[in-house]
Amino acid sequence: MKANLKSSLFNSITLVGMFFFIASSILTAKPYLLMLTVAQLVFVPIMLQLLFETKRKHIIFTWIAMLSIFLLQVVPSSTGQMVLAFIYVIFTFFVAFYGLKRFFNRGFTNWAEISIDIGMMYLFLGGLWFFAYVAKIDTGFSPLITWLTAIHFHYSAFLLPISLGFFGRLHDSKWYRLIVPIILAGPMLVAIGITAWPLLEFISVLLYIFAIFSLIVLAYRTCFASTVQAVLIRISYSVLGITIIFSLLYATQNAFGHWFVSIDFML
């Protein structure tokens, strides 16, 4: 894993992604949009390289997807932007297809690998919501909420489940097998709650918080290969435990009408 991580951090895909992200940071007129851009150009490609060996065709396809995300910053034509966003959707579709293939090859036999499979499948939903944002499709929500849904499926539905799967390769227990389905169901339940039933959003965030804080406890009880690995994983999960509280406050506002935090504050 250590050698795999080094090869994933110092190769053409990651270096090109970082270059495109730096260039996008200079060109973008709305800095908050970079929160999704960095996932598309850096985090997602690195995570995929940790999952499977990248062949030449994978490298080229990933380059094309990253180039399309970068060109969205400079192409003024709405039609051109839709084409570029659709290219990224195709990329996420193939990631989801690979996750589905992994699942069918193994089935319900390992929660750590199931978490990785579901995370890869969720990415396609992130791609669809991103396309809806770029194409200005009427989703019934404001453009900002549409964009936030795209970022939701990139981070909480893709990056977190795959991280959870990697953690499960080091730790397995009854508690782990309990929290994995909660975290996997969380992104979809929250999305449904936001769409149709704010109370469901509130309940699902409570379950999500329970699972994440349980994950934090498990992380502190797990022996890792190195001190650096232990510190970084525990810090990242602990920070997630803090930030998820703001999601609870926002869900409380939607469910009961009490104002605590705004979207602008969360951004």
Stockholm file with secondary structure:
# STOCKHOLM 1.0

chainA/1-267         MKANLKSSLFNSITLVGMFFFIASSILTAKPYLLMLTVAQLVFVPIMLQLLFETKRKHIIFTWIAMLSIFLLQVVPSSTGQMVLAFIYVIFTFFVAFYGLKRFFNRGFTNWAEISIDIGMMYLFLGGLWFFAYVAKIDTGFSPLITWLTAIHFHYSAFLLPISLGFFGRLHDSKWYRLIVPIILAGPMLVAIGITAWPLLEFISVLLYIFAIFSLIVLAYRTCFASTVQAVLIRISYSVLGITIIFSLLYATQNAFGHWFVSIDFML
#=GR chainA/1-267 SS CHHHHHHHHSSHHHHHHHHHHHHHHHHCSCGGGHHHHHIIIIIHHHHHHHHSCCCHHHHHHHHHHHHHHHHTTTCCCHHHHHHHHHHHHHHHHHHHHHHHHHHHHHCTTCHHHHHHHHHHHHHHHHHHHHHHHHTTCCCSSCHHHHHHHHHHHHIIIIIHHHHHHHHHTTCCCHHHHHHHHHHHHHHHHHHHHHHTCHHHHHHHHHHHHHHHHHHHHHHHHSCCSSHHHHHHHHHHHHHHHHHHHHHHHHHHHHHHCCCCCCHHHHC
#=GC SS_cons         CHHHHHHHHSSHHHHHHHHHHHHHHHHCSCGGGHHHHHIIIIIHHHHHHHHSCCCHHHHHHHHHHHHHHHHTTTCCCHHHHHHHHHHHHHHHHHHHHHHHHHHHHHCTTCHHHHHHHHHHHHHHHHHHHHHHHHTTCCCSSCHHHHHHHHHHHHIIIIIHHHHHHHHHTTCCCHHHHHHHHHHHHHHHHHHHHHHTCHHHHHHHHHHHHHHHHHHHHHHHHSCCSSHHHHHHHHHHHHHHHHHHHHHHHHHHHHHHCCCCCCHHHHC
//
